[in-house]
Each structure stands twice: as structure tokens, then as C-alpha cells.
């Protein structure tokens, strides 16, 4: 018996120390599958708006093997290892954000020109793209960050104007905004919140996207189409 317990403890310790498989995506929505009674269908972060059922292939080469309570069993693609569970609320690692390249001196600096009219921002962007073509994609990324910040600023004004009685509601709505921005929604407007609150957090918050579609965020962090 002592040897059995020792072996069992060793097995548990090895599993605890072994690296966990990499999670390729988040589960945004999970609900009963009308085409598969007893099963669940899911919507994932890498392809919002598309439903996946048990047995379907998933982006990245894996497949959806089975559903569980607020989780699915994911089988990695060929050579990717053993099946593992992905739970609602667990988050896949974010892609590292590329660092801005360090730029060489501009032409007027290289020529020692001390009496000059500095180029405008648009001219500087054009010059960078000519000198560093790889930075053009980063300019688009910076534009996306600016757009997200503009949306945050506009929504913060809407939240202040809503004058929620509980200040915790302000923070809950802005947390929901971050979830929406993570899914790359644009042109967001705050429509309303549900009357039901727990500790100041609304059960549901409704947004309108720039294309006119309406979306519901719930207190579990799930996002559903609501129009």
C-alpha cells in the first residue's frame, strides 16, 4: 500500500509540473445546440459570429471533441498533443505587441541643417514609410489604438452622462467596453443597462456597433448579438 501511495503521489506531482497546453482562443458564448440535443455550441474569440458544434474543425488545426459544463474538450491538430479542456472565463495568451523601431536621423539632421522648417506629421509618416517600409503596418496598428482610445473617451462621456446611482456601475460598463474592444468592435455607443444589478454590476449591458448591429454583454463576460 505504501508503494502504491508513493507512486500515486509521484504521478500527481509530475502532472502538476508538466507544462499546460497552449490555449488557442477564448470561448465567448456557449449555449445549447439546437442541432444536437444535449450538446453545446460555442462562439470563439478568433471568429466572432460563427458557431461551432461538437465534431467541427476549429481554427488553428484542432477540433471540438465534446462539451462539458461551461467547457469544451479541444483536440489539437496533428502532432499537437493530447486533448484538453478550454473553459469559459479562461483567456488565451495575448500576442506580444511589437515595439516601435528606432528611427535613423532624418535628412535635415544628417545634413546638419539647423535652420529648417520641420516637416508636418503627415510628411514624417510618408518619410518613415519610404525609409522603413516595415513600419507601415505599425502605423496602421497605431491608428487602431488611437481609434480604440477615441471610442473609450466617447463612451466615458456617455457613462458620466448616464449618472448611474452606484459608482461601481461606471467601472463595470467600462470593463464591458474593454471586452468589446478586444473583439475589435468599432463605432460603439452605449444604449442601456438592465435594471438588475449585483454589487453595482448590471446583468446585461447593451451596445450599438458602427454598422447598426446591437450587442449584449452579460456579467459572465459573454457577448451576444441582441438585435
Residue pairs with C-beta under 8 A, 6 or more apart in sequence:
20 84
21 76
21 80
21 81
21 82
21 84
22 92
22 93
23 86
23 90
23 91
23 92
23 93
24 46
24 58
24 59
24 60
24 62
24 74
24 92
25 44
25 45
25 46
25 58
25 59
25 60
25 86
25 92
26 44
26 45
26 90
26 91
26 92
27 42
27 43
27 44
27 45
27 71
27 72
27 86
27 87
27 88
28 42
28 43
28 44
28 45
28 48
28 183
28 222
28 223
29 42
29 43
29 222
29 223
29 224
30 40
30 41
30 42
30 43
30 67
30 70
30 72
30 88
30 222
31 40
31 41
32 39
32 40
32 41
33 39
33 40
33 41
33 53
33 54
33 67
34 41
35 41
35 53
36 53
36 54
39 53
39 54
39 67
40 54
40 67
40 72
41 51
41 52
41 53
42 51
42 52
42 64
42 67
42 72
43 49
43 50
43 51
43 52
44 50
44 52
44 58
44 59
45 92
45 182
45 183
46 59
46 60
47 59
48 183
48 223
49 225
52 58
52 64
53 64
54 64
54 65
54 66
54 67
55 63
55 64
55 65
56 63
56 64
57 63
58 64
58 74
60 77
61 76
61 77
61 78
61 80
62 74
62 75
62 76
62 77
62 80
63 74
63 75
64 72
64 73
64 74
65 72
65 73
65 74
65 75
65 83
66 72
66 73
67 73
68 85
70 87
70 88
70 89
71 85
71 86
71 87
71 88
72 85
72 86
73 83
73 84
73 85
74 83
74 84
74 85
74 86
75 83
76 82
76 83
76 84
88 220
88 221
88 222
89 220
89 221
98 138
98 141
100 135
100 138
101 132
101 134
101 135
101 138
103 128
103 131
103 132
104 131
106 119
106 124
106 127
107 127
108 116
108 118
119 127
125 139
128 135
128 139
129 135
129 136
129 139
147 186
148 181
151 177
151 181
151 186
151 187
151 188
152 174
152 177
152 181
155 173
155 174
155 177
155 188
155 189
155 190
156 174
158 189
158 190
159 170
159 173
159 174
159 190
160 170
162 173
162 190
164 170
164 173
164 193
166 197
166 200
167 200
168 199
168 200
168 201
169 193
169 197
169 200
169 201
169 202
171 200
172 200
172 201
172 202
172 205
173 190
173 193
173 202
173 205
176 205
176 207
176 217
177 188
179 217
179 221
179 223
180 188
180 207
180 215
180 217
180 223
181 188
183 223
185 207
185 209
185 210
185 215
186 209
186 210
187 209
187 210
187 211
188 207
188 208
188 209
188 210
189 207
189 208
190 205
190 206
190 207
191 206
191 207
191 208
191 214
192 205
192 206
193 202
193 204
193 205
193 206
194 202
194 203
194 204
194 205
196 202
196 203
196 204
197 203
198 219
201 219
202 219
203 218
203 219
204 216
204 217
204 218
204 219
205 216
205 217
205 218
206 214
206 215
206 216
206 217
206 226
207 214
207 215
207 217
208 214
208 215
209 215
213 225
213 227
214 225
214 226
214 227
215 223
215 224
215 225
215 226
216 223
216 224
216 225
216 226
217 223
218 224
